[in-house]
């Protein structure tokens, strides 16, 4: 079975897409053809979106699904005229909140992802700059790090650090375990003062070999034998040093970040 899904928003569409994908993931065996229509913030744009959805309906014979976060009711009605199944993300919550807070919603656009809180925005930028400057051991001043990810090359350290910085303002550094570190089976000197901030990432050797082959095809670095040796040594080193770790093979970056935050007791809401 295949169905077409439109994520429609009067802003970036990030909320509609994130929540929509979480819901759609519950339906196994259904293939979803997904389209994002951001900044649908005028009657003209809403009519264009409705025409596109209606055309898809006519061509496929399957009722399209719309995951909607538009705040203005009039725009929602225009899109709904397409005949699509309308899933209003905010609808189940607005009514009860209006009653509880004794006030009506403002209908303001771009509140979720706009630069409303400048202090939080600056924290995200600073954390991102920190993650970039402390990527792969390029900068060894870890005194300002909230946490430090360690692991072999291509185990997911960099994208995880950047995700935590961009979305939560967490200053995360990462240190790649080198062959020298792995042969010695000793925690690198530069990491020892920050032992309580260390968290290890590991990965299945077959998956690591695939990733490395894409980066350096035909190299010793990408061989399954080398990957197995590095991962086995890294596991020994982390167990010996008492570093908690997580296998990232089948875990999303979002889940990795959540597990790390839980381990360190970091309570941050997404900005």
N, C-alpha and C positions, 0 to 999 in steps of 0.2 A: 504494500500500500504506500502511496506517495501523496502528500498534501502540501499545498503552498501556504507559507506563513509570512505575513508582513509585520514587521516591528515598526510601529508608527509613533512618532513623538513630535512635540512642538519644540524640542531641544535636541540634545545630542543623540538620543535613542539608546544610550547606554543602559539605562534602567530597564526599558522595555525588553531589550535584547538579553540582558543578564537574567532577569526574572523569567522571561519567556523560555529561554534555553533550559533553565532549571526545571520548568514544568514539562516541557517537551521530552526531556530526558527520561521521564517516567514511563514513556510509551515505547516499549521495545517492539521492533518489527515494523515500525512506521518510518518511512524516509520523508524528511521534511526539506522542501526547497525553500530556503530562507532569504528574505529580502528586507533590508533596513531602509526606512524612509524617514530620515531625521529632518528637523526644522520645518515640519508641516505646521506652520504658525499663521496661516492666512486662509481665507475661504478659497482663493484661487489654487493654492497648493493642495488643500484638502480635496477639492474637486478633481485635480489632476491625479491624486492618489486614488480616489474613488473610481475614476475611469480605468486606471491601470488594474485595479483589483477586479473590477467588473469584467474587463477584457480577459483576464486570466480565468475567471469563473466560466466565461463562455467558451474559451478554448479548451479548457481541461475537463469541464463537466463536473468538477469537484469544487465544493464550496470552500473558498479560501478562509484562512484563519487570520484574524488581526489581533495582535497584542498591542494594546493602546495605552499610552501615558499622556495623551493630550489633555491639558487642563480645561480648555474651553469647550463647553457642552455643544455649542453650535458646530464646531469643527468635527466633533465626534459624530454628530447626527449626519453631517455631509458624507463622511466615510461610511457610516452604517448603511446609507442608501445604496451602497454597492451590493448589498445582499450577503456580505461576509459574516462569519461568526465573530462577533466583537467581544474580546476579552479585555475589559477595562481593569487595569492593574490596581487603580486607586479606589474603584467603586466599593469593594467590601469594607474599606476602612474609613472612608470620608464621612459617611453618615454617622456611625457610632462615635467618631471623634468630634464631629460638630456638636453632637448631643452632649457628650461628656465635657467638652470645653466651653459649651454655650457660646460658640462663635462659628461663623461660616468660613469656609476655606476662601483664600484670596484668589485662587486661580492664577497665581503668578507663575511665569514661565522661567525655566532655567535655574530653579532654586537648588536642585540636587547637585548639579555639576558646574554651576557658575562659580566665579571667584568671589564668593560672598564673604568668607572669613579670611582676611588677608594674612593673619598670623598663621593659620593652618596651611594656607597655600605656600607661604614662605617656608614652613617646616617641611613640606613635601619637597620643595625645590632643593633645600639644603641637604635633606636626606638623600635625594637622588644624586646630587653632586658628590656627596660623601661616598655613596656606593660605587660610583664611576671611578673616583680617584683611588679607591681602595679595592679595585677589582684585580683579582689574580695576583695579589701580593705586590702590586705596583707601589703602594705607599704602606709603610710599616708602622705608622702611628695609629695604634688601635685604641688609644686612651678614650676617644670619644664614641667608640662603637657601642651600640646597644647589644649587639651580638656579632659573632664571627662564625661564618660557615666554613667548614673544612671538608676536604674530600679530593679525590683524584680529578684530573682534568675532564671536563664535559659531563660531570655528574649532576648538573643543574644548579650550581651555586650562583652564577651571575644572574640568570633570569629571576631566581627567587629573591635575591637581594634587591633587584630593581623593582620587583612587584611590591615588596614590603615598603620600600621607600616611596614609590609613587602613590600608593593607596593608603598607607598608614603613617607615613612620616617617620619610619623606623630607620635609624642609621645602622646599616648592616654592611660589614666588610666580608671578604672571602679570601681564603688562603688555599691555594692548590698544593696538595702534597706531591713533592717531587720524588724522583727515583732515589735521590740521596736521603731524603726523609724516610722513605719506605725501607731502604736497606738498613738504616740505623735503628729503625723501630723505636725512635725517640721523638717526643713532642718537640717541634722546633723551638729554639730558644726564644724567638720573638713572640711566640704564643703563650709561653708559660705564665707570664704575669696575668693573663686574661683567661685562665683555665675555666672559670665559672661562666664565661660568656661564649664558650665554644659549643657548636652543634655540628655533627657530621652528617653528610649526605653520601649515600652509596647508591648503587644501581646494579642490575643484573649484567654480567659480563657480555652476554650476547647482544643486549641492547646497546651497551657502551661501545662495542666494536662496530655496530651499525652506524652510530652517530659519528664516531671518529673516522670511519671509512669515507663518509660524506665530506669530511673536512680535509683529510689527508689520505686520499686513496692510495692503496698499495704500500703504505708505510708500516714500519715495525710498530709504531705508536697505535695503529688501528688493528693489529692482529689480536685474535681471541686469546692467544697465549699471554701476550703482554697485559691485556685487560684483566685477565684472571689473576695474574700475579699481583698487579697493582691493587686490585680490590681485596684480595686476601691479606696482603700486607697492611693495607689501610684499616681493614677490620681488626686486625691484631693490634695495631697501634692505638686505635680508638678505644678498644676494650681495655687495653693496658693503661691508658691515660684516663679512663673513666669518662669518656666523652659520649653523651647520648647521640644516637644516630637514627636515620630513617632511610629506608629503601625507596627511591623516587620512581622506580620503573613504571608502576601503574598508578601513580598519585599525581594529581594536578598541582600546579603551582599554588593555587588557592588553598588546597588541602595541606600542602607542605607548610605554607605560612601559618595556617591555623594551628597545626600541630606544634610548630616551633613556639608560637606565642603561648600556647597552653603550657608547654614545658618550662618556659621562662617566667610565666605569670604575667605576661605583657597583655594589658587590656587596652586596646586601641580600637576605636570605631573607624570605619572607612570614611575618608574625607570626601 
